[in-house]
Amino acid sequence: MLMKTASNEAPAANWSAVVGMSLCVFVLIASEFLPVSLLTPIAQDLDLSDGQAGQAISVSGIFAVATSLFISFFSRGLDRKSVLLSLTALMCASGAIVALAPNYTTLMVGRALLGIVIGGFWSMSTATIMRLVPATSVPRALAFLNGGNALAATIAAPLGSFLGGLIGWRGAFFCVVPLAVAAACWLAFSLPRMQGGSASGATATLRLLGRPAVAMAMGAVFFLFMGQFALFTYLRPFLETVTHVDVTTLSLLLLIVGIAGFAGTMCIGQLINRSLFAVLVLAPLCMALIAMALSLLGGWFFATAVLLGLWGLATSGPVGWGVWLTRYLPRDAETGGGLMVATIQLAITLGATIGGILFDALGYRATFFTSAGILAVGALLAYLSHRTSRHTI
């Protein structure tokens, strides 16, 4: 699905375009996860349950999965600059539609458009970076690209909570629109024309699942993200109803999660170099233990703050799966990357859906213990993937 680049190309480094791509990633991630910190006011304003409001994340995941599998086929032969600019324009439209949504249906339409952007942009990002800088600079450029991801993950939730209390949830969403316009303008002036290649479609992507180690690894990724977002999507209503925090304290707790996640992302490289699969197994296992502890100690503010900090650190573990991709699928890294995008987005969708159903029907403990069980399965599959990968891919 990702467009393969010719190995003999040696482009001059276009760092301005890399910065523009990173800005797009920042806006995209911020847009994707704003509902996490604004779930309660969205539900109250549109007369929804917390579980229904949580589906704003689920619907974007559904469309992201479909887009990541088919964008290569439908955009075959098109200039990649035009495709990326079109996706960025769609991100602007999505933010405006959500901010002005008068009802649940319109909200879902806006979030569906964002899902198309998520699936398309992430599926093409690595191949685009490879065409913007020389091969020797690709790792540095990819790190810079993911810096936008890490920064958005750090500040999106607490900033969304703060802005929601200050100017309302609609104002918080609308703040994304000028940032998306700025990113579109930056890319318009910095990206070169990049001719698209032949389409791989979903068949080539899914063919990788025929390899046992790949199937096991994607299963581990799936359960990791499903378990993570079954809990994380409903963190705000949990903190408001169980820990009994106000908006200011809520923003502080979400900031703790973000800072811990950012710090973990910056430091986890050394651990991955020492033992990749230890990270891949221990990260979901630690998250499962934290989920159970939160369900039992959620009424105690200090314990909750500490546990959320540890949760943030543990969420840096999924970075290891990107490293796994480069080590174990070096010849199919782009195709495998497309498969991983689809897997992650499908997992986020199902996790938010399952968590919402349980939260509405049975309460937070059912949601958190289910999250823990799903994460434990992810840890087991990561271990089995390690054993399988030692023999064959």
C-alpha positions as CSV (number, residue, x, y, z in Angstrom):
1,M,0.0,0.0,0.0
2,L,2.8,2.4,0.8
3,M,4.4,3.6,-2.4
4,K,7.9,2.1,-2.8
5,T,10.7,4.5,-3.8
6,A,13.5,3.7,-6.1
7,S,16.6,2.7,-4.2
8,N,18.8,4.7,-6.6
9,E,17.2,8.0,-5.8
10,A,19.4,10.3,-3.7
11,P,17.3,13.5,-3.1
12,A,18.7,16.6,-1.6
13,A,17.5,16.9,1.9
14,N,14.3,18.9,2.1
15,W,14.0,19.6,5.8
16,S,11.4,22.2,5.4
17,A,9.0,19.6,4.0
18,V,9.9,17.3,6.9
19,V,9.0,20.0,9.4
20,G,5.7,20.5,7.5
21,M,5.0,16.7,7.7
22,S,5.7,16.8,11.4
23,L,3.3,19.7,11.9
24,C,0.7,17.7,10.1
25,V,1.3,14.8,12.4
26,F,1.0,17.1,15.4
27,V,-2.4,18.4,14.2
28,L,-3.6,15.0,13.2
29,I,-2.8,13.3,16.5
30,A,-4.2,16.3,18.5
31,S,-7.5,16.0,16.5
32,E,-7.7,12.3,16.9
33,F,-7.5,12.3,20.7
34,L,-9.2,15.5,21.6
35,P,-12.5,13.6,22.4
36,V,-10.7,11.8,25.2
37,S,-10.4,15.0,27.3
38,L,-13.7,16.4,26.1
39,L,-16.0,13.3,26.4
40,T,-18.2,14.7,29.3
41,P,-19.0,18.1,27.8
42,I,-19.6,16.5,24.3
43,A,-22.0,14.0,25.8
44,Q,-23.8,16.7,27.9
45,D,-24.2,19.1,25.0
46,L,-25.4,16.6,22.4
47,D,-27.5,14.6,25.0
48,L,-25.4,11.4,24.7
49,S,-24.1,8.8,27.1
50,D,-20.3,8.7,27.7
51,G,-20.2,5.5,25.7
52,Q,-21.9,7.1,22.7
53,A,-19.6,10.1,22.8
54,G,-16.6,7.7,22.9
55,Q,-17.7,6.3,19.6
56,A,-16.3,9.6,18.1
57,I,-13.0,7.8,18.4
58,S,-14.3,4.5,17.1
59,V,-15.8,5.9,13.9
60,S,-12.5,7.6,12.9
61,G,-10.7,4.3,13.4
62,I,-13.1,2.4,11.1
63,F,-12.5,4.8,8.3
64,A,-8.8,4.9,9.0
65,V,-8.6,1.1,8.6
66,A,-10.4,1.1,5.3
67,T,-8.3,4.0,4.0
68,S,-5.0,2.5,5.0
69,L,-5.8,-0.6,3.0
70,F,-7.1,1.0,-0.2
71,I,-5.5,4.4,-0.6
72,S,-2.6,3.1,-2.6
73,F,-5.1,1.5,-5.1
74,F,-7.3,4.6,-5.4
75,S,-4.5,7.1,-5.6
76,R,-2.3,5.1,-8.0
77,G,-0.4,7.3,-10.5
78,L,-1.4,10.5,-8.7
79,D,1.1,13.1,-7.5
80,R,1.8,12.4,-3.8
81,K,1.9,16.1,-3.1
82,S,-1.6,16.5,-4.3
83,V,-2.8,13.6,-2.3
84,L,-1.2,14.8,0.9
85,L,-2.6,18.3,0.4
86,S,-6.0,16.9,-0.2
87,L,-5.8,14.9,3.0
88,T,-4.7,18.0,4.9
89,A,-7.6,20.0,3.5
90,L,-9.9,17.2,4.6
91,M,-8.5,17.5,8.1
92,C,-9.4,21.2,8.1
93,A,-13.0,20.4,7.0
94,S,-13.3,17.7,9.7
95,G,-12.3,20.1,12.5
96,A,-14.8,22.7,11.3
97,I,-17.7,20.1,11.0
98,V,-17.0,18.7,14.5
99,A,-16.8,22.1,16.1
100,L,-20.2,23.2,14.5
101,A,-21.9,19.8,14.8
102,P,-25.6,20.3,15.9
103,N,-26.2,16.6,16.5
104,Y,-24.6,13.2,16.9
105,T,-24.8,12.3,13.2
106,T,-22.9,15.4,12.1
107,L,-20.3,14.8,14.8
108,M,-19.8,11.3,13.4
109,V,-19.5,12.5,9.8
110,G,-16.7,15.0,10.9
111,R,-14.9,12.2,12.8
112,A,-15.3,9.8,9.8
113,L,-13.5,12.4,7.6
114,L,-10.7,12.6,10.1
115,G,-10.4,8.8,9.9
116,I,-9.8,9.0,6.2
117,V,-7.0,11.5,6.9
118,I,-5.5,9.3,9.6
119,G,-5.4,6.2,7.5
120,G,-4.1,8.0,4.3
121,F,-1.5,10.2,5.9
122,W,0.1,7.6,8.1
123,S,0.1,5.0,5.3
124,M,2.0,7.4,3.0
125,S,4.2,9.2,5.6
126,T,7.2,6.8,5.6
127,A,7.4,6.6,1.8
128,T,7.2,10.4,1.6
129,I,10.0,10.9,4.1
130,M,12.2,8.5,2.1
131,R,11.7,10.8,-0.9
132,L,12.4,14.0,0.9
133,V,15.9,13.2,2.4
134,P,18.9,11.0,1.4
135,A,18.9,7.5,2.8
136,T,21.4,8.3,5.4
137,S,19.1,11.0,6.9
138,V,15.9,8.9,6.8
139,P,16.2,7.7,10.5
140,R,16.7,11.3,11.7
141,A,13.8,12.5,9.6
142,L,11.5,9.8,10.8
143,A,12.4,10.6,14.4
144,F,11.5,14.2,13.7
145,L,8.2,13.2,12.2
146,N,7.4,11.1,15.3
147,G,8.4,14.1,17.4
148,G,5.2,15.7,16.3
149,N,3.3,12.6,17.4
150,A,4.9,12.6,20.8
151,L,4.4,16.3,21.4
152,A,0.7,16.1,20.4
153,A,0.2,13.0,22.6
154,T,1.8,15.0,25.5
155,I,-0.3,18.1,25.3
156,A,-3.5,17.3,23.4
157,A,-5.5,15.8,26.3
158,P,-4.6,18.4,29.0
159,L,-4.8,21.3,26.6
160,G,-8.1,20.0,25.3
161,S,-9.4,19.8,28.9
162,F,-8.2,23.3,29.7
163,L,-9.6,24.8,26.5
164,G,-12.8,23.0,27.0
165,G,-13.3,24.6,30.4
166,L,-12.3,28.0,29.0
167,I,-14.1,28.2,25.6
168,G,-16.1,25.0,25.5
169,W,-15.5,21.8,23.6
170,R,-16.6,23.3,20.3
171,G,-14.0,26.1,20.7
172,A,-11.3,23.5,21.6
173,F,-12.0,21.6,18.4
174,F,-12.1,24.8,16.3
175,C,-8.6,25.7,17.5
176,V,-7.3,22.8,15.4
177,V,-8.6,24.3,12.2
178,P,-6.1,27.2,11.8
179,L,-3.3,24.9,12.7
180,A,-4.4,22.5,10.0
181,V,-4.6,25.4,7.5
182,A,-1.0,26.5,8.5
183,A,0.2,22.9,7.9
184,A,-1.5,22.8,4.5
185,C,0.1,26.0,3.5
186,W,3.5,24.9,4.7
187,L,3.3,21.6,2.7
188,A,2.0,23.5,-0.4
189,F,5.2,25.6,-0.5
190,S,7.7,23.0,0.7
191,L,6.7,19.6,-0.8
192,P,8.0,18.8,-4.2
193,R,6.0,17.0,-6.8
194,M,6.3,13.2,-6.3
195,Q,4.8,10.9,-8.9
196,G,2.9,7.9,-7.5
197,G,3.8,4.4,-8.5
198,S,1.9,1.2,-9.1
199,A,-0.8,0.2,-6.6
200,S,-0.3,-2.6,-4.2
201,G,-3.9,-2.7,-2.9
202,A,-5.0,-4.6,0.1
203,T,-4.0,-8.0,-1.2
204,A,-0.3,-7.5,-0.9
205,T,-0.7,-6.0,2.5
206,L,-2.8,-8.8,3.9
207,R,-0.6,-11.5,2.2
208,L,2.0,-10.8,5.0
209,L,-0.5,-12.3,7.5
210,G,0.2,-15.7,5.9
211,R,3.6,-15.6,7.7
212,P,3.1,-17.0,11.2
213,A,5.5,-14.6,13.0
214,V,3.9,-11.6,11.3
215,A,0.4,-12.8,12.2
216,M,1.4,-13.3,15.8
217,A,3.0,-9.9,16.0
218,M,0.0,-8.1,14.5
219,G,-2.2,-10.0,17.0
220,A,0.0,-8.6,19.8
221,V,-0.2,-5.1,18.4
222,F,-4.0,-5.5,18.0
223,F,-4.6,-6.5,21.6
224,L,-2.1,-4.0,23.0
225,F,-3.9,-1.0,21.4
226,M,-7.4,-2.4,22.0
227,G,-6.7,-2.9,25.7
228,Q,-5.0,0.6,25.9
229,F,-7.9,2.5,24.4
230,A,-10.7,0.5,26.1
231,L,-9.4,2.2,29.2
232,F,-7.9,5.5,28.0
233,T,-10.9,6.6,26.1
234,Y,-13.0,6.7,29.3
235,L,-10.4,8.2,31.6
236,R,-12.1,11.5,32.0
237,P,-15.5,10.2,33.2
238,F,-13.6,7.8,35.5
239,L,-11.6,10.7,37.0
240,E,-14.6,12.9,37.4
241,T,-16.9,10.3,38.9
242,V,-14.5,8.1,40.9
243,T,-11.5,10.3,41.8
244,H,-13.8,13.4,41.9
245,V,-11.5,15.9,40.3
246,D,-12.4,19.3,38.9
247,V,-11.4,20.5,35.4
248,T,-8.1,22.0,36.5
249,T,-7.0,18.9,38.4
250,L,-8.2,16.7,35.5
251,S,-5.9,18.8,33.1
252,L,-3.0,18.3,35.5
253,L,-3.5,14.5,35.6
254,L,-3.8,14.2,31.9
255,L,-0.6,16.3,31.6
256,I,1.1,13.9,33.9
257,V,0.2,11.0,31.6
258,G,1.4,13.0,28.6
259,I,4.7,14.1,30.1
260,A,5.4,10.5,31.3
261,G,4.6,9.2,27.8
262,F,6.9,11.7,26.1
263,A,9.7,11.0,28.6
264,G,9.3,7.3,28.0
265,T,9.4,7.7,24.3
266,M,12.6,9.7,24.5
267,C,14.3,7.2,26.8
268,I,13.0,3.8,25.6
269,G,15.5,3.5,22.7
270,Q,18.2,2.2,25.0
271,L,15.9,-0.4,26.5
272,I,14.9,-1.5,23.0
273,N,18.5,-1.9,22.0
274,R,19.2,-4.1,25.0
275,S,16.1,-6.3,24.6
276,L,13.4,-5.5,22.1
277,F,11.1,-8.3,23.1
278,A,11.4,-7.6,26.8
279,V,9.9,-4.2,26.1
280,L,7.2,-5.6,23.8
281,V,6.1,-8.1,26.5
282,L,6.5,-6.1,29.6
283,A,4.8,-2.9,28.3
284,P,1.3,-4.5,28.0
285,L,1.9,-6.5,31.1
286,C,2.6,-3.4,33.2
287,M,-0.4,-1.6,31.7
288,A,-2.6,-4.6,32.6
289,L,-1.4,-4.4,36.3
290,I,-1.9,-0.6,36.3
291,A,-5.5,-1.0,34.9
292,M,-6.4,-3.3,37.7
293,A,-4.8,-1.1,40.3
294,L,-6.7,2.0,39.0
295,S,-10.0,0.1,39.3
296,L,-9.2,-0.6,43.0
297,L,-7.5,2.6,44.0
298,G,-9.2,5.1,41.8
299,G,-10.9,6.9,44.7
300,W,-7.4,7.8,46.2
301,F,-6.1,10.9,44.4
302,F,-2.4,10.4,45.1
303,A,-2.4,6.7,44.1
304,T,-4.3,7.6,40.9
305,A,-1.8,10.3,40.0
306,V,1.2,7.9,40.5
307,L,-0.5,5.1,38.5
308,L,-1.4,7.4,35.7
309,G,2.3,8.5,35.5
310,L,3.3,4.9,35.3
311,W,0.6,4.3,32.6
312,G,2.1,7.1,30.6
313,L,5.6,5.6,30.8
314,A,4.2,2.2,29.8
315,T,2.5,3.6,26.7
316,S,5.9,4.3,25.2
317,G,6.4,0.5,24.8
318,P,4.5,0.4,21.4
319,V,7.4,2.3,19.9
320,G,9.2,-1.1,19.9
321,W,6.8,-2.5,17.3
322,G,8.1,0.0,14.8
323,V,11.6,-1.2,15.5
324,W,10.4,-4.8,15.1
325,L,9.1,-3.9,11.7
326,T,12.5,-2.7,10.5
327,R,14.4,-5.6,12.0
328,Y,12.1,-8.5,10.9
329,L,10.5,-7.2,7.7
330,P,13.3,-5.1,6.2
331,R,12.3,-6.0,2.6
332,D,8.6,-5.4,3.3
333,A,8.8,-2.5,5.7
334,E,6.4,-0.3,3.8
335,T,3.8,-3.0,3.2
336,G,4.1,-4.2,6.8
337,G,3.7,-0.6,7.9
338,G,0.4,-0.3,6.1
339,L,-0.7,-3.5,7.7
340,M,0.3,-2.2,11.1
341,V,-1.6,1.1,10.6
342,A,-4.8,-0.9,9.8
343,T,-4.3,-3.1,12.8
344,I,-3.8,-0.3,15.2
345,Q,-6.7,1.7,14.0
346,L,-9.0,-1.3,14.1
347,A,-7.8,-2.1,17.6
348,I,-8.5,1.5,18.7
349,T,-12.0,1.3,17.2
350,L,-12.9,-1.9,18.9
351,G,-11.3,-0.9,22.2
352,A,-13.2,2.3,22.4
353,T,-16.4,0.5,21.4
354,I,-16.0,-2.3,23.9
355,G,-15.0,0.1,26.7
356,G,-18.0,2.3,26.0
357,I,-20.5,-0.5,26.1
358,L,-19.1,-1.8,29.4
359,F,-18.8,1.6,30.9
360,D,-22.4,2.4,30.2
361,A,-23.8,-1.0,31.2
362,L,-21.6,-2.2,34.0
363,G,-19.4,0.7,35.2
364,Y,-15.7,1.5,35.2
365,R,-14.5,-1.6,37.0
366,A,-15.8,-3.9,34.2
367,T,-14.1,-1.6,31.6
368,F,-10.8,-1.5,33.4
369,F,-10.6,-5.2,34.2
370,T,-11.6,-6.1,30.7
371,S,-8.8,-3.7,29.5
372,A,-6.4,-5.6,31.8
373,G,-7.4,-8.9,30.3
374,I,-7.0,-7.7,26.8
375,L,-3.5,-6.3,27.5
376,A,-2.5,-9.6,29.1
377,V,-3.4,-11.4,25.9
378,G,-1.3,-8.8,24.0
379,A,1.7,-9.6,26.3
380,L,1.3,-13.3,25.7
381,L,1.1,-12.9,21.9
382,A,4.2,-10.7,22.0
383,Y,6.1,-13.5,23.8
384,L,4.8,-16.1,21.3
385,S,5.8,-13.8,18.4
386,H,9.3,-13.6,19.8
387,R,9.6,-17.4,19.9
388,T,8.2,-17.7,16.3
389,S,10.5,-14.9,15.0
390,R,13.6,-16.7,16.2
391,H,12.9,-19.4,13.7
392,T,11.3,-17.9,10.7
393,I,9.4,-14.9,9.3
